[in-house]
Every structure is written in C-alpha cells, then in structure tokens.
Amino acid sequence: MKDKEIELKFIISQKVRDRIESDLVKVAERLGESRLVDVYFESPYLNFEINGETVEALRIRENDNGCVMTYKKIHLECNPVYCDEFETKIDSREQMEKILFALGFKVQMMIDKTRTSYKLDNFEFDFDSVKDLGELLEVELKNENGRVEDIYNFVAKYGLSEKDVTYKGIQKLLEETKGMR
C-alpha cells in the first residue's frame, strides 16, 4: 500500500522465532536476508514524541542495495494503528546527513539489525535480530485485502496475541533496554 503501512510488531524469543520461521519456510516465499543500518534523527523544529511515545520518525536506512530516507507519522489513535510512510532513494548517506546537520537535525540513534523476510498471501513477515535488543517480528499487511485479525489468527498458533503487540519504535525499545533518558 503506497505511503501507508499497517503492521504489528512483536518482541519474541529466539525459540518462538525458530518455530514460526520453520513453518514459514514450508509455505512462504523467502524474500531474503540483509543487514540494515538505520540512523534516526531528532528535529530542531518538531518534537517527534508525544507523552514519551514516538509518533514521527526520520531515518536513513543503509543496506546492500543502497540508501533510503524515510519519514513516518504514526497514527496511534486509529484502529488498526497505521503510519504514513514516505520513502525515497538517496545517492549518498553522507551528503544527506550533511544537509540534515546544516538544518539543525541531530542523530538520535543508530540501529544495527539483520532482517530475514518472507511473503505469504497478503502479508510480509520480517524477523529482525537487533543488536543490543534481541528478536522482533513485524507482520505487515501488503494490500487493502489483508485484515489485522488474520495476523492475530496466524500468531496465535505460537502463543502470541494482541497483548504481545508493541507500538513502541525500535529507538524507544532500545532506550528502555539501555536505561536511556
């Protein structure tokens, strides 16, 4: 879905990941594995948090295919929660960072993770091994025909439910883990 992202994020154990992934390998298309380095920025003009929760994010993501700049605005008030997501490829991470720094932006955090992705029906499953955090599973609806309830039905087989969903960004989860702020 262009410019709109509906996904559920779960903090999972390695054991749960192994169980889900061993089932997906049998029925889903493996999209690949990659290392992602995300640099998140703080704005000098806008507060990207409300009541301690990240509601906007600006990041540069670098992987083997190049660099992408992304802006996200999270709509926590909606059911299901979704975010506007605008992305564009950039030729040079270094030059984009220079532009942002000249505008007063600062690096909030760098996140290093390995992602393994699968596609099944209307869903994409991203398993993230995040340095200094652990394992996450993101299940994203890939078109308007997908239903959030179908995600819950799938993950229920592995002991996960709506109460296991986190809407916190990886930056916030890492801050809590490291005892920052």
C-alpha positions as CSV (number, residue, x, y, z in Angstrom):
1,M,0.0,0.0,0.0
2,K,1.7,3.1,-1.2
3,D,2.5,5.6,1.6
4,K,0.6,3.7,4.2
5,E,1.9,1.0,6.5
6,I,-0.2,-1.3,8.7
7,E,1.9,-3.7,10.7
8,L,2.0,-5.4,14.0
9,K,5.3,-5.7,15.9
10,F,6.0,-8.4,18.5
11,I,9.0,-8.8,20.8
12,I,9.7,-12.5,20.6
13,S,12.2,-15.1,21.9
14,Q,14.6,-17.0,19.7
15,K,12.5,-20.1,20.4
16,V,9.3,-18.5,19.1
17,R,11.2,-17.1,16.1
18,D,12.6,-20.6,15.2
19,R,9.1,-22.1,15.5
20,I,7.4,-19.5,13.2
21,E,10.3,-19.4,10.7
22,S,10.4,-23.2,10.4
23,D,6.7,-23.2,9.5
24,L,7.1,-20.2,7.1
25,V,9.9,-21.9,5.2
26,K,7.5,-24.6,4.1
27,V,4.7,-22.3,2.8
28,A,6.0,-18.8,2.2
29,E,8.3,-17.1,-0.3
30,R,11.6,-16.2,1.3
31,L,12.5,-12.7,0.3
32,G,16.0,-12.8,1.6
33,E,18.2,-11.6,4.4
34,S,20.0,-8.3,4.8
35,R,21.9,-6.2,7.3
36,L,20.2,-2.9,7.9
37,V,21.8,0.2,9.5
38,D,19.2,2.8,10.4
39,V,20.2,6.3,11.6
40,Y,17.3,8.1,13.3
41,F,17.3,11.9,13.5
42,E,15.9,14.4,16.0
43,S,14.3,17.5,14.6
44,P,15.1,21.0,15.9
45,Y,11.7,22.1,14.8
46,L,9.3,19.3,15.8
47,N,9.0,17.0,18.8
48,F,8.8,13.5,17.3
49,E,7.3,12.3,20.6
50,I,4.1,12.8,22.5
51,N,3.9,11.7,26.1
52,G,7.1,9.7,25.6
53,E,5.9,7.8,22.6
54,T,7.4,8.2,19.2
55,V,4.8,9.4,16.8
56,E,7.1,10.6,14.0
57,A,10.4,9.4,12.7
58,L,13.0,10.5,10.2
59,R,15.7,8.0,9.3
60,I,18.3,7.0,6.7
61,R,18.5,3.3,6.1
62,E,21.5,1.7,4.5
63,N,21.8,-1.8,3.2
64,D,23.4,-3.7,0.4
65,N,21.1,-2.1,-2.1
66,G,21.9,1.5,-1.2
67,C,20.3,4.2,1.0
68,V,16.7,5.2,1.6
69,M,15.4,8.2,3.5
70,T,12.1,7.6,5.3
71,Y,9.7,9.8,7.2
72,K,6.9,8.1,9.2
73,K,4.0,9.5,11.0
74,I,2.3,7.1,13.3
75,H,-1.5,7.3,13.9
76,L,-1.9,5.7,17.4
77,E,-5.5,7.0,17.6
78,C,-6.6,4.8,14.7
79,N,-7.7,1.2,14.8
80,P,-5.8,-0.5,13.4
81,V,-2.8,1.7,14.2
82,Y,-1.0,2.6,11.0
83,C,1.6,5.1,9.8
84,D,2.1,7.3,6.8
85,E,5.4,6.3,5.3
86,F,7.2,8.3,2.7
87,E,10.4,6.9,1.3
88,T,12.9,7.9,-1.4
89,K,16.2,6.6,-2.5
90,I,19.3,8.8,-1.9
91,D,22.6,8.6,-3.7
92,S,24.8,9.5,-0.7
93,R,24.1,8.9,3.0
94,E,27.0,11.2,3.9
95,Q,25.6,14.1,1.8
96,M,22.1,13.7,3.1
97,E,23.4,13.8,6.7
98,K,25.3,17.0,5.9
99,I,22.1,18.6,4.7
100,L,20.2,17.5,7.8
101,F,23.0,18.6,10.1
102,A,23.1,22.0,8.3
103,L,19.4,22.3,9.0
104,G,19.9,21.6,12.7
105,F,19.0,17.9,12.9
106,K,21.0,15.7,15.2
107,V,21.5,11.9,15.3
108,Q,19.1,10.4,17.8
109,M,20.3,6.8,17.4
110,M,21.9,4.3,15.1
111,I,20.3,0.8,15.0
112,D,22.1,-2.2,13.5
113,K,20.0,-5.2,12.7
114,T,19.8,-8.3,10.5
115,R,16.4,-8.8,8.8
116,T,15.0,-12.0,7.3
117,S,11.8,-11.6,5.3
118,Y,9.1,-13.9,4.0
119,K,5.9,-13.2,2.0
120,L,2.7,-15.2,2.4
121,D,-0.6,-14.2,0.9
122,N,-1.3,-10.6,1.9
123,F,1.5,-10.4,4.5
124,E,5.2,-9.8,4.8
125,F,6.9,-11.2,7.8
126,D,10.2,-9.5,8.9
127,F,12.3,-11.1,11.6
128,D,14.7,-8.6,13.0
129,S,17.7,-9.5,15.1
130,V,18.5,-6.1,16.6
131,K,21.9,-5.5,18.2
132,D,21.6,-4.8,21.9
133,L,17.8,-5.6,21.9
134,G,17.0,-9.1,20.6
135,E,14.4,-10.6,18.3
136,L,11.4,-8.8,16.8
137,L,8.7,-9.9,14.4
138,E,6.9,-7.4,12.2
139,V,3.9,-8.6,10.2
140,E,2.8,-6.1,7.6
141,L,-0.4,-6.0,5.5
142,K,0.8,-5.7,1.9
143,N,-2.6,-4.7,0.4
144,E,-6.0,-3.5,1.3
145,N,-7.5,-7.0,1.3
146,G,-5.4,-8.1,4.3
147,R,-7.0,-8.0,7.8
148,V,-5.3,-7.4,11.1
149,E,-7.4,-10.2,12.5
150,D,-5.7,-12.6,10.1
151,I,-2.3,-11.6,11.6
152,Y,-3.7,-12.4,15.1
153,N,-5.0,-15.8,13.9
154,F,-1.6,-16.7,12.5
155,V,0.5,-15.7,15.5
156,A,-2.0,-17.3,18.0
157,K,-0.6,-20.7,16.9
158,Y,2.7,-19.6,18.5
159,G,1.2,-18.2,21.8
160,L,1.2,-14.6,20.7
161,S,-1.9,-12.3,20.9
162,E,-3.0,-8.7,20.8
163,K,-1.4,-8.2,24.3
164,D,2.0,-9.0,22.8
165,V,1.9,-6.2,20.2
166,T,4.2,-3.3,20.9
167,Y,3.7,0.1,19.2
168,K,6.9,1.4,20.5
169,G,9.6,2.2,17.9
170,I,12.8,0.3,18.0
171,Q,14.5,3.5,19.2
172,K,12.2,3.6,22.3
173,L,12.7,-0.1,23.0
174,L,16.5,0.3,22.8
175,E,16.4,3.4,25.1
176,E,14.4,1.4,27.6
177,T,16.8,-1.5,27.4
178,K,19.8,0.7,27.9
179,G,18.1,2.8,30.6
180,M,18.5,5.9,28.5
181,R,16.6,9.2,29.0
